[in-house]
């Protein structure tokens, strides 16, 4: 079964960032992003939140990666 990233994952990321009082710059640094603009693009759903970025975000925010995912779905083969 493969995880499916929620369509609103960027908004969820923004919510947790704000709850923790982190600026976009601070979280971008914690996530090893190239710039705060990249984080802005993710939070505003201009760029997707990828599985790799979910791992970084969950560690930086102290949340489970599952908050960004739907329940697991079956893989069609």
Rosetta silent file (secondary structure, phi, psi, omega in degrees, C-alpha in Angstrom):
SEQUENCE: XXXXXXXXXXXXXXXXXXXXXXXXXXXXXXXXXXXXXXXXXXXXXXXXXXXXXXXXXXXXXXXXXXXXXXXXXXXXX
SCORE:     score description
SCORE:     0.000 S_00000001
   1 L     0.000  139.068 -178.284    0.000    0.000    0.000 S_00000001
   2 E  -107.860  141.370  175.684    1.220    3.453   -0.920 S_00000001
   3 L   -74.618  148.097  176.712    0.627    6.655    1.050 S_00000001
   4 L  -117.315  127.952 -179.275   -1.273    9.424   -0.696 S_00000001
   5 E   -75.790  134.201  179.498   -0.392   13.022    0.064 S_00000001
   6 L   -64.816  146.232  177.962   -3.355   15.186    1.006 S_00000001
   7 L   -64.952  -28.818 -179.257   -4.297   17.922   -1.456 S_00000001
   8 L   -98.371   23.952 -177.785   -4.253   20.431    1.401 S_00000001
   9 H   -58.622  -37.001  178.546   -0.844   19.316    2.736 S_00000001
  10 H   -63.947  -39.862  178.199    0.622   22.771    2.128 S_00000001
  11 H   -68.468  -35.990  177.050   -2.096   24.399    4.207 S_00000001
  12 H   -65.089  -43.086  176.872   -1.550   21.857    6.974 S_00000001
  13 H   -57.419  -45.676  179.764    2.171   22.652    6.907 S_00000001
  14 H   -61.732  -42.628 -179.971    1.371   26.368    7.236 S_00000001
  15 H   -59.548  -49.970 -179.006   -1.006   25.708   10.150 S_00000001
  16 H   -66.647  -36.894  178.016    1.587   23.761   12.138 S_00000001
  17 H   -60.879  -46.982 -179.037    4.324   26.295   11.347 S_00000001
  18 H   -66.883  -39.187  178.694    2.186   29.153   12.658 S_00000001
  19 H   -60.150  -31.395 -178.561    1.104   27.184   15.746 S_00000001
  20 L   -91.786    1.610  176.642    4.771   26.749   16.622 S_00000001
  21 L    69.444   26.672  179.226    5.552   30.421   16.065 S_00000001
  22 L   -93.340  140.005  172.745    8.061   29.732   13.283 S_00000001
  23 L   -78.510  165.395  175.240    8.679   32.147   10.460 S_00000001
  24 H   -61.503  -38.325  179.341    8.849   30.876    6.906 S_00000001
  25 H   -62.428  -46.314 -178.995   12.580   31.581    6.966 S_00000001
  26 H   -61.865  -44.739 -179.555   13.118   29.539   10.144 S_00000001
  27 H   -70.484  -37.813  177.498   11.172   26.553    8.858 S_00000001
  28 H   -58.508  -41.265  178.280   12.797   26.752    5.426 S_00000001
  29 H   -65.251  -46.111  179.894   16.197   26.520    7.125 S_00000001
  30 H   -61.531  -29.873 -178.519   15.084   23.565    9.282 S_00000001
  31 L   -93.221    1.908 -178.552   13.799   21.807    6.149 S_00000001
  32 L    60.664   35.031  176.912   16.944   22.533    4.104 S_00000001
  33 L   -82.916  157.884 -177.521   14.950   24.404    1.474 S_00000001
  34 L   -67.654  -31.415 -177.764   16.726   26.773   -0.902 S_00000001
  35 L  -162.843  161.908  173.383   14.730   29.787    0.240 S_00000001
  36 H   -60.833  -27.979  178.096   11.676   30.918    2.202 S_00000001
  37 H   -60.668  -38.121  178.160   10.035   31.482   -1.195 S_00000001
  38 H   -61.147  -43.764  177.593   10.141   27.728   -1.794 S_00000001
  39 H   -64.002  -41.959  177.539    8.282   27.193    1.493 S_00000001
  40 H   -57.511  -43.277  179.557    5.784   29.911    0.536 S_00000001
  41 H   -61.932  -38.314  178.068    5.151   28.079   -2.740 S_00000001
  42 H   -69.140  -48.320 -178.083    4.493   24.824   -0.862 S_00000001
  43 H   -62.241  -31.673 -179.192    2.237   26.454    1.743 S_00000001
  44 L   -99.276   15.315  171.965    0.241   28.214   -0.963 S_00000001
  45 L    59.003   32.090  171.782    0.052   25.046   -3.061 S_00000001
  46 L   -83.944  -33.291  174.423    2.047   26.413   -5.984 S_00000001
  47 L  -122.388  146.151 -179.234    4.497   23.510   -5.509 S_00000001
  48 L   -75.325  154.157  170.310    3.553   20.111   -4.064 S_00000001
  49 L   -87.685  111.415 -176.116    4.711   18.855   -0.696 S_00000001
  50 L   -84.712  166.792  177.520    6.663   15.726   -1.670 S_00000001
  51 H   -56.878  -44.377  179.108    7.267   12.624    0.433 S_00000001
  52 H   -60.467  -42.726 -179.950   10.886   13.727    1.004 S_00000001
  53 H   -70.630  -31.302  176.587    9.758   17.165    2.140 S_00000001
  54 H   -61.959  -42.060  179.005    7.090   15.613    4.384 S_00000001
  55 H   -60.985  -45.503  179.288    9.812   13.754    6.261 S_00000001
  56 H   -65.324  -43.159 -178.803   11.789   16.983    6.743 S_00000001
  57 H   -64.943  -43.548 -178.024    8.696   18.985    7.712 S_00000001
  58 H   -64.114  -38.956  176.673    7.482   16.432   10.236 S_00000001
  59 H   -66.898  -43.812 -178.166   10.894   16.367   11.943 S_00000001
  60 H   -65.616  -33.478 -176.285   11.166   20.160   11.940 S_00000001
  61 H   -97.661  -10.772 -178.951    7.654   20.612   13.343 S_00000001
  62 L    70.239   37.573  178.248    7.612   17.608   15.699 S_00000001
  63 L  -124.106  163.466  175.889    4.547   16.030   14.124 S_00000001
  64 L   -72.097  142.047  174.849    3.823   12.662   12.579 S_00000001
  65 H   -58.896  -22.566 -177.642    4.233   12.483    8.800 S_00000001
  66 H   -62.698  -21.030  179.670    0.712   11.031    8.802 S_00000001
  67 H   -65.497  -21.026 -179.260   -0.811   14.491    9.301 S_00000001
  68 H   -97.289    0.395 -173.133    0.118   15.218    5.665 S_00000001
  69 E  -120.546  151.422  168.361   -1.199   11.906    4.296 S_00000001
  70 L   -77.908  170.287  171.964   -4.517   10.252    3.605 S_00000001
  71 L   -57.981  152.695 -178.251   -5.036    6.770    4.922 S_00000001
  72 L   -60.601  143.671  179.186   -2.996    4.263    2.974 S_00000001
  73 E  -117.882  152.959  179.662   -4.482    3.173   -0.312 S_00000001
  74 L   -71.106  143.406  177.135   -4.020   -0.066   -2.171 S_00000001
  75 L   -86.842  127.475  177.241   -1.578   -0.099   -5.029 S_00000001
  76 L   -86.701  119.735  179.265   -3.164   -1.187   -8.303 S_00000001
  77 L  -116.572    0.000    0.000   -0.872   -3.540  -10.151 S_00000001
